Amino acid sequence: MSLNSEDLNYDFNYNMFLAKNAISNLPKCEDRQKVVRWMRKLASSNRTVQEMKLRNDFMYYLISNIQRGNLEPPFTDHPPTSPLPNIQHLLPGSGDDTDLNDFDANAEAGGKLPMLYENSPDGGAFLAAQPVPKSGAFCYLAVVARGPKES
């Protein structure tokens, strides 16, 4: 699905509304100030569609932190002055975690891919692109229809 800038701005504005209403979930005044600074930075990040998508990703994680009532990196610090594409690595699940290439290298070295990747129709490409929570559970359910096997 391709999103245009109008759709991305609508999503961002909705998430901004959620963040403003939930900011009181943060018990520390300094955390609320950091969130406001992040919101200002994200609001000014709209030069390209790619930057807007990245902005919305940051906003999603910011709202998750606000709703839990505590901030996790990168939101524990004030936002850097760098543009969003330069700080993309700060997003959870943005490449610092295990990715599919690590599994490919493991398989070439004689190791075995996880069963989930072996049985996935796309070889695990979809799963590798998903954020992995630092705590809690990651659930993946897929329903695939296949025709009868021909003998």
Secondary structure, DSSP 8 states (H G I E B T S, - for coil): ----HHHHHHHHHHHHHHHHHHGGG---HHHHHHHHHHHHHHHT--SSHHHHHHHHHHHHHHHHHHHHTS--TTTTS---SS-GGGGGGGSTTSSSS--HHHHHHHHHTT----HHHHHSTTTTHHHHTS---SSS---------------
